[in-house]
């Protein structure tokens, strides 16, 4: 009798992934500490205030916390409607078209929309919108995707979004391609064909980098010969920072390379300063924290109440995993240089807002898991 009552209680008991929430909070706080450490010198020189970039990031984190709590409170199943899915698809295209029409230029690229002095990067939010659209489409048509053509039709619907992003930001388009590919791969039975398409796309990308515009070909040359290329300074300085950190680092705030030697030290190249200040030990610990977060998201995806929630968790998990891999690979010169921020850690309001919103949705999915 007691066992039966216990079983009924456990069957009704709701779950909440507190380990994931702890990991998210830790990464956000650690990111703010590292942003202050890496930006304080340059911020003092440029603005006469060591807290300039820290304050801006803190403001974005506060807004992101509101988004994360709101999405966590909302039952994710309210998004499981055709109207919402089509709205996500249409809104993502509309935002990306607006960028091309009236976007604000920054560092030679038009990737931002400026409203009343506030700038945001629509491509970051396009990732969320596309994941929600794909989750609905794939969950509704999972049983119908029997042929490769059925799978290809879903992929082709994503081409306009990927194309608009790639026009100005190839690296972000690659992340979106990875998210799309993994989500479709999970549902489609045509795994061999999808692997073939993925390998073909990698070959096309390599050829494109090698033989397309001089700008992208130059990046390939920087990757191959950073020590001799005239624009290989950033890569070499990042490698110097990693090497000089040793096993346990120079100590928090003691980096020399952040003092103007490593460009974007508080942004895309922040991992090199982490290695310099906290050493190999600190870098490995950070990677393990990311791996733990990805594992928690995978567990939520595996135990989600429905396929819709599972696909959302998989999409956002892929987003985090791919960006972490690309950022660290670029900093260590494992792949050609490209501009991808390190999730939770790199400076960037749009990035942290989008990621915290994603984490709120995943936590909402975890709340529907029954023990």
C-alpha positions as CSV (number, residue, x, y, z in Angstrom):
1,X,0.0,0.0,0.0
2,X,2.8,2.4,1.0
3,X,4.7,1.6,-2.2
4,X,1.6,2.3,-4.3
5,X,1.0,5.6,-2.7
6,X,4.7,6.5,-3.2
7,X,4.5,5.5,-6.9
8,X,1.4,7.7,-7.4
9,X,3.1,10.6,-5.7
10,X,6.2,10.3,-7.9
11,X,4.1,10.0,-11.0
12,X,2.5,13.4,-10.2
13,X,5.6,15.1,-8.9
14,X,6.9,17.8,-11.3
15,X,10.6,18.1,-12.1
16,X,12.8,21.2,-12.3
17,X,16.4,21.1,-13.5
18,X,18.1,23.0,-10.7
19,X,21.6,21.8,-11.8
20,X,21.1,23.4,-15.1
21,X,19.9,26.6,-13.5
22,X,23.0,26.6,-11.3
23,X,25.3,26.1,-14.3
24,X,23.6,29.0,-16.2
25,X,24.0,31.4,-13.3
26,X,27.6,30.4,-12.7
27,X,28.5,31.0,-16.4
28,X,26.7,34.4,-16.4
29,X,28.5,35.5,-13.3
30,X,31.9,34.1,-14.4
31,X,31.4,35.9,-17.8
32,X,30.8,39.2,-16.0
33,X,33.9,38.8,-13.9
34,X,36.0,38.0,-17.0
35,X,34.5,40.9,-19.0
36,X,35.5,43.3,-16.3
37,X,39.0,41.7,-16.1
38,X,39.5,41.9,-19.8
39,X,37.9,45.3,-20.5
40,X,38.8,47.5,-17.5
41,X,42.2,48.7,-19.0
42,X,40.8,49.6,-22.4
43,X,37.7,51.0,-20.9
44,X,39.7,53.3,-18.6
45,X,41.8,54.5,-21.6
46,X,38.8,55.0,-23.9
47,X,36.1,56.2,-21.5
48,X,37.9,57.1,-18.3
49,X,35.8,54.5,-16.6
50,X,36.9,50.9,-16.0
51,X,33.2,49.8,-15.7
52,X,31.9,51.0,-19.1
53,X,31.5,47.6,-20.7
54,X,30.7,45.8,-17.4
55,X,27.8,48.1,-16.8
56,X,26.4,47.6,-20.3
57,X,26.7,43.9,-20.0
58,X,25.1,43.9,-16.6
59,X,22.1,45.9,-18.0
60,X,21.7,43.2,-20.7
61,X,21.9,40.4,-18.1
62,X,19.2,42.1,-16.0
63,X,16.9,42.3,-19.1
64,X,17.9,38.7,-20.0
65,X,17.0,37.5,-16.5
66,X,13.5,39.0,-17.0
67,X,13.2,37.1,-20.3
68,X,14.5,33.9,-18.8
69,X,12.1,34.0,-15.8
70,X,9.2,34.9,-18.0
71,X,9.8,32.0,-20.5
72,X,10.5,29.6,-17.6
73,X,7.1,30.5,-16.1
74,X,5.2,30.1,-19.4
75,X,4.2,26.6,-20.4
76,X,6.3,26.0,-23.6
77,X,3.3,24.2,-25.2
78,X,1.5,27.5,-25.8
79,X,4.0,27.9,-28.7
80,X,2.9,24.7,-30.3
81,X,0.5,26.2,-32.8
82,X,0.7,26.7,-36.6
83,X,0.1,30.5,-36.3
84,X,3.0,30.9,-33.9
85,X,5.3,28.8,-36.0
86,X,4.5,30.8,-39.2
87,X,4.9,33.9,-37.2
88,X,8.4,32.9,-36.0
89,X,9.4,32.1,-39.6
90,X,8.0,35.4,-41.0
91,X,9.4,37.5,-38.2
92,X,12.9,36.0,-38.7
93,X,12.9,36.9,-42.4
94,X,11.4,40.3,-41.7
95,X,14.1,41.2,-39.2
96,X,16.9,40.1,-41.5
97,X,15.5,42.0,-44.4
98,X,15.2,45.1,-42.3
99,X,18.9,44.8,-41.4
100,X,19.8,44.8,-45.1
101,X,17.5,47.8,-45.7
102,X,18.2,50.1,-42.8
103,X,20.8,48.3,-40.7
104,X,23.5,50.1,-38.7
105,X,27.1,49.6,-39.8
106,X,29.6,48.5,-37.2
107,X,33.2,47.5,-37.8
108,X,32.6,47.3,-41.5
109,X,29.5,45.1,-41.3
110,X,25.8,45.8,-41.4
111,X,24.4,43.4,-38.8
112,X,22.6,45.6,-36.3
113,X,19.3,47.5,-36.0
114,X,19.5,50.7,-34.1
115,X,16.4,52.0,-32.3
116,X,16.7,55.1,-30.1
117,X,20.4,54.6,-29.4
118,X,19.9,50.9,-28.6
119,X,21.4,48.4,-31.0
120,X,20.5,44.7,-31.3
121,X,21.6,42.0,-33.7
122,X,18.6,40.3,-35.3
123,X,20.6,37.2,-36.4
124,X,20.9,36.2,-32.7
125,X,17.1,36.2,-32.3
126,X,16.7,34.5,-35.7
127,X,18.3,31.4,-34.2
128,X,15.5,31.2,-31.5
129,X,12.7,31.9,-34.1
130,X,14.1,29.3,-36.5
131,X,14.4,26.6,-33.7
132,X,10.8,27.2,-32.7
133,X,9.6,27.0,-36.3
134,X,11.6,23.8,-37.0
135,X,10.4,22.2,-33.7
136,X,6.8,22.7,-34.7
137,X,7.3,21.6,-38.4
138,X,9.3,18.5,-37.5
139,X,7.2,17.4,-34.6
140,X,4.0,17.7,-36.8
141,X,5.6,15.9,-39.8
142,X,7.9,13.4,-38.1
143,X,5.8,10.4,-39.2
144,X,5.5,11.6,-42.8
145,X,9.3,12.1,-43.4
146,X,9.8,8.7,-45.0
147,X,11.8,9.7,-48.1
148,X,14.8,12.0,-48.6
149,X,12.7,14.4,-50.5
150,X,10.4,14.9,-47.5
151,X,13.5,15.8,-45.5
152,X,14.8,18.0,-48.2
153,X,11.6,20.0,-48.3
154,X,12.0,20.9,-44.7
155,X,15.7,21.9,-45.2
156,X,14.7,24.1,-48.3
157,X,12.3,26.1,-46.1
158,X,15.2,27.2,-44.0
159,X,17.3,28.4,-47.0
160,X,15.9,32.0,-47.1
161,X,16.8,32.5,-43.4
162,X,20.2,31.0,-43.7
163,X,20.9,32.9,-47.0
164,X,19.9,36.3,-45.5
165,X,22.2,35.7,-42.5
166,X,25.0,34.4,-44.6
167,X,24.9,37.6,-46.8
168,X,26.5,39.6,-44.0
169,X,27.6,37.1,-41.4
170,X,28.8,33.7,-42.7
171,X,29.9,32.4,-39.3
172,X,26.5,32.9,-37.7
173,X,25.0,31.2,-40.8
174,X,27.2,28.2,-40.2
175,X,25.8,28.0,-36.6
176,X,22.2,28.1,-37.9
177,X,23.1,25.4,-40.5
178,X,24.4,23.2,-37.7
179,X,21.3,23.8,-35.6
180,X,19.0,23.0,-38.6
181,X,21.0,19.9,-39.6
182,X,21.0,18.4,-36.1
183,X,17.3,19.0,-35.5
184,X,16.4,17.4,-38.9
185,X,18.9,14.6,-38.3
186,X,17.1,13.6,-35.1
187,X,13.8,13.2,-36.8
188,X,14.6,12.0,-40.3
189,X,15.2,8.3,-41.0
190,X,17.5,9.1,-43.9
191,X,20.7,9.5,-41.9
192,X,23.1,8.4,-44.6
193,X,21.8,10.9,-47.1
194,X,21.9,13.7,-44.5
195,X,25.5,12.8,-43.6
196,X,26.3,12.9,-47.3
197,X,24.7,16.4,-47.7
198,X,26.6,17.6,-44.6
199,X,29.9,16.4,-46.0
200,X,29.1,18.0,-49.4
201,X,28.3,21.3,-47.7
202,X,31.6,21.2,-45.8
203,X,33.4,20.7,-49.2
204,X,31.6,23.5,-50.8
205,X,32.4,25.8,-47.8
206,X,36.1,25.0,-48.0
207,X,36.1,25.7,-51.8
208,X,34.2,28.9,-51.2
209,X,36.7,30.1,-48.6
210,X,39.6,29.2,-50.8
211,X,38.4,30.7,-54.1
212,X,35.8,33.3,-53.3
213,X,36.4,36.9,-52.1
214,X,39.9,38.0,-51.2
215,X,38.6,38.8,-47.7
216,X,37.7,35.2,-46.9
217,X,40.7,33.8,-48.8
218,X,42.8,36.1,-46.6
219,X,41.4,34.5,-43.5
220,X,42.3,31.1,-44.8
221,X,45.9,32.3,-45.3
222,X,46.0,33.9,-41.8
223,X,45.0,30.5,-40.4
224,X,47.6,28.6,-42.3
225,X,50.5,31.1,-41.7
226,X,49.6,33.4,-38.8
227,X,53.3,34.0,-37.9
228,X,54.2,35.4,-41.3
229,X,50.9,37.0,-42.4
230,X,50.7,40.8,-41.9
231,X,47.2,40.4,-40.3
232,X,48.0,37.4,-38.2
233,X,48.7,39.6,-35.1
234,X,45.5,38.7,-33.3
235,X,46.0,35.0,-33.7
236,X,49.6,35.1,-32.6
237,X,48.9,37.3,-29.6
238,X,46.1,35.0,-28.6
239,X,48.4,32.0,-28.8
240,X,51.0,33.9,-26.7
241,X,48.4,34.6,-24.1
242,X,47.4,30.9,-24.0
243,X,51.0,29.8,-23.8
244,X,52.1,32.3,-21.1
245,X,49.3,31.2,-18.8
246,X,50.9,27.8,-18.1
247,X,49.1,25.3,-15.9
248,X,47.6,27.6,-13.3
249,X,47.8,31.0,-15.0
250,X,49.1,34.4,-13.9
251,X,46.2,35.1,-11.6
252,X,42.8,36.8,-12.2
253,X,43.3,40.3,-13.6
254,X,47.0,39.8,-14.2
255,X,46.9,39.4,-18.0
256,X,49.4,41.4,-20.1
257,X,47.9,40.6,-23.5
258,X,44.6,42.3,-22.7
259,X,46.4,45.7,-22.6
260,X,45.9,46.3,-26.3
261,X,47.9,43.3,-27.6
262,X,44.9,41.1,-28.2
263,X,42.1,42.9,-30.1
264,X,38.6,42.2,-28.9
265,X,39.9,40.7,-25.7
266,X,36.6,41.1,-24.0
267,X,34.6,39.8,-26.9
268,X,35.5,36.9,-29.3
269,X,39.0,36.4,-28.0
270,X,38.1,36.3,-24.3
271,X,39.0,32.6,-24.0
272,X,42.7,33.4,-24.6
273,X,42.7,35.8,-21.6
274,X,41.0,33.2,-19.5
275,X,43.9,30.8,-20.4
276,X,46.4,33.5,-19.5
277,X,44.9,34.4,-16.2
278,X,43.6,31.1,-15.0
279,X,45.9,28.8,-17.0
280,X,45.2,25.4,-18.5
281,X,43.4,24.3,-15.3
282,X,40.9,27.2,-15.5
283,X,40.3,26.6,-19.2
284,X,39.6,22.9,-18.7
285,X,37.3,23.7,-15.8
286,X,35.3,26.1,-18.0
287,X,35.0,23.6,-20.8
288,X,33.8,21.0,-18.2
289,X,31.1,23.4,-17.0
290,X,30.0,23.9,-20.6
291,X,30.0,20.1,-21.1
292,X,27.9,19.7,-18.0
293,X,25.4,22.3,-19.2
294,X,25.1,20.6,-22.6
295,X,24.6,17.2,-20.8
296,X,21.8,18.7,-18.7
297,X,20.1,20.0,-21.8
298,X,20.5,16.6,-23.5
299,X,18.8,14.9,-20.5
300,X,15.9,17.4,-20.7
301,X,15.6,16.7,-24.5
302,X,15.6,12.9,-23.9
303,X,13.0,13.1,-21.1
304,X,10.8,15.9,-22.5
305,X,7.0,15.4,-22.5
306,X,6.6,15.5,-26.3
307,X,8.7,15.7,-29.4
308,X,8.1,19.4,-29.8
309,X,9.8,20.1,-26.4
310,X,12.6,17.6,-27.2
311,X,13.4,19.3,-30.5
312,X,13.5,22.8,-28.9
313,X,16.0,21.6,-26.3
314,X,18.1,19.9,-29.0
315,X,18.1,23.0,-31.1
316,X,19.3,25.3,-28.2
317,X,21.7,22.6,-27.0
318,X,23.3,22.5,-30.5
319,X,23.5,26.3,-30.5
320,X,25.5,26.4,-27.3
321,X,27.7,23.4,-28.3
322,X,28.6,24.7,-31.8
323,X,29.4,28.2,-30.6
324,X,31.6,27.0,-27.8
325,X,33.5,24.7,-30.2
326,X,33.9,27.3,-32.9
327,X,35.0,30.0,-30.5
328,X,37.6,27.9,-28.8
329,X,38.8,26.4,-32.1
330,X,39.3,29.9,-33.5
331,X,41.2,31.2,-30.5
332,X,43.5,28.2,-30.5
333,X,43.9,28.5,-34.4
334,X,42.4,25.1,-35.0
335,X,40.1,26.5,-37.7
336,X,40.2,29.7,-39.8
337,X,39.4,32.9,-37.8
338,X,35.8,34.0,-37.6
339,X,33.7,36.1,-35.3
340,X,31.7,33.9,-33.0
341,X,31.3,34.9,-29.3
342,X,31.8,32.5,-26.4
343,X,28.3,31.9,-25.0
344,X,27.6,33.5,-21.6
345,X,31.2,34.8,-21.4
346,X,31.9,37.1,-24.3
347,X,30.6,40.7,-24.2
348,X,27.5,41.3,-26.3
349,X,24.0,42.4,-25.3
350,X,22.1,40.6,-28.1
351,X,24.0,37.4,-27.5
352,X,23.3,37.2,-23.8
353,X,19.7,38.2,-24.2
354,X,19.0,35.5,-26.8
355,X,20.9,32.8,-24.8
356,X,19.1,33.6,-21.5
357,X,15.8,33.5,-23.3
358,X,16.7,30.1,-24.7
359,X,17.7,28.8,-21.2
360,X,14.3,30.0,-19.9
361,X,12.5,28.0,-22.6
362,X,14.6,24.8,-21.8
363,X,13.9,25.2,-18.1
364,X,10.1,25.5,-19.0
365,X,10.4,22.2,-20.8
366,X,12.1,20.6,-17.8
367,X,9.2,21.6,-15.6
368,X,6.9,19.3,-17.7
369,X,9.0,16.2,-17.0
370,X,7.3,13.8,-14.6
371,X,9.3,11.8,-12.1
